[in-house]
């Protein structure tokens, strides 16, 4: 779960979509169907209004807010991902890579912010 306290929203990954629930006595769900399989971790970057979902299928999906809903921005291919961290100042994503070509590795991968 990731939170956007400024807009009173909570983001949850479940199966192949993101649910956006508005608290304050209302519930509204925006479902995104272009989700890679195996969503594992969700993070929110309030500076760019972006949601990042790390998927163990080998992708990091990025969604951006447009008016009052979220649209798919980009999906980056990567190895199996079980966690991701967002630097709120630089907007970079950090994720540990655990395998490459089926062989174990231990390294940190850095993704620059998506700007378009």
C-alpha positions as CSV (number, residue, x, y, z in Angstrom):
1,X,0.0,0.0,0.0
2,X,1.2,3.5,-0.8
3,X,-0.4,6.8,0.5
4,X,-1.0,10.2,-1.0
5,X,-2.0,12.1,2.2
6,X,-2.3,15.5,0.4
7,X,-5.2,14.1,-1.8
8,X,-6.4,11.6,0.8
9,X,-5.7,8.5,-1.3
10,X,-4.5,5.1,-0.7
11,X,-3.1,2.9,-3.5
12,X,-3.2,-0.8,-3.3
13,X,-2.0,-3.5,-5.7
14,X,-4.1,-6.5,-6.1
15,X,-3.9,-9.1,-8.9
16,X,-3.4,-7.1,-12.1
17,X,-4.7,-3.7,-11.1
18,X,-4.3,-0.7,-8.8
19,X,-7.2,0.4,-6.6
20,X,-7.4,4.1,-5.6
21,X,-9.6,4.5,-2.6
22,X,-10.5,7.9,-1.4
23,X,-11.0,8.1,2.3
24,X,-13.2,10.8,4.0
25,X,-16.4,8.7,4.0
26,X,-16.4,8.1,0.3
27,X,-14.9,5.1,-1.6
28,X,-14.0,5.4,-5.2
29,X,-11.9,2.9,-7.1
30,X,-10.0,3.6,-10.3
31,X,-8.8,0.3,-11.8
32,X,-5.9,0.2,-14.2
33,X,-5.9,-2.9,-16.4
34,X,-2.5,-2.4,-18.2
35,X,-0.7,-3.9,-15.2
36,X,2.1,-6.5,-15.8
37,X,1.6,-9.7,-14.0
38,X,2.8,-10.3,-10.5
39,X,2.5,-6.9,-8.8
40,X,4.5,-7.1,-5.6
41,X,5.3,-3.6,-4.2
42,X,3.7,-0.2,-4.8
43,X,5.3,3.2,-4.2
44,X,4.0,6.8,-4.7
45,X,6.1,9.8,-5.7
46,X,4.1,12.9,-4.6
47,X,6.4,15.3,-6.4
48,X,5.6,13.8,-9.8
49,X,2.2,12.4,-8.9
50,X,3.5,9.0,-10.0
51,X,2.7,5.5,-8.9
52,X,5.4,2.8,-9.3
53,X,4.6,-0.9,-9.1
54,X,7.4,-3.5,-8.9
55,X,6.3,-6.8,-10.4
56,X,8.1,-10.2,-9.9
57,X,7.2,-11.0,-13.6
58,X,10.1,-8.7,-14.5
59,X,8.7,-5.2,-14.8
60,X,8.3,-1.8,-13.1
61,X,5.1,-0.1,-14.1
62,X,4.7,3.6,-13.9
63,X,1.4,5.4,-13.7
64,X,0.7,9.2,-13.6
65,X,-2.2,11.2,-12.5
66,X,-4.2,13.1,-15.1
67,X,-7.0,15.2,-13.5
68,X,-8.7,12.7,-11.3
69,X,-7.5,9.3,-12.6
70,X,-4.3,7.5,-13.2
71,X,-3.0,6.4,-16.6
72,X,-0.2,4.1,-17.6
73,X,3.0,6.0,-18.4
74,X,5.7,3.4,-19.0
75,X,6.7,-0.1,-18.1
76,X,10.4,-0.9,-17.7
77,X,11.7,-4.4,-18.2
78,X,13.9,-5.7,-15.4
79,X,14.7,-8.9,-13.6
80,X,12.5,-10.2,-10.8
81,X,11.6,-7.3,-8.5
82,X,10.4,-7.7,-5.0
83,X,10.9,-4.1,-3.8
84,X,11.5,-0.6,-5.0
85,X,12.4,2.7,-3.3
86,X,11.8,6.2,-4.6
87,X,14.1,9.1,-3.8
88,X,11.6,12.0,-3.4
89,X,14.2,14.7,-4.2
90,X,15.7,13.2,-7.4
91,X,12.7,11.0,-8.3
92,X,15.0,8.1,-9.1
93,X,13.9,4.5,-8.4
94,X,16.2,2.1,-6.7
95,X,15.7,-1.7,-6.8
96,X,17.9,-4.6,-6.0
97,X,18.5,-7.0,-8.8
98,X,18.7,-10.6,-7.7
99,X,19.4,-12.5,-10.9
100,X,20.5,-12.1,-14.5
101,X,20.2,-14.7,-17.1
102,X,19.1,-17.2,-14.5
103,X,22.2,-16.7,-12.3
104,X,22.2,-15.0,-8.9
105,X,23.6,-11.5,-8.7
106,X,23.5,-8.8,-6.0
107,X,23.4,-5.3,-7.3
108,X,21.4,-2.1,-7.0
109,X,19.7,-0.8,-10.2
110,X,18.9,2.9,-10.5
111,X,16.2,4.2,-12.9
112,X,16.0,7.8,-13.8
113,X,12.6,9.5,-13.5
114,X,10.3,9.2,-16.4
115,X,9.8,12.7,-17.8
116,X,7.3,12.3,-20.5
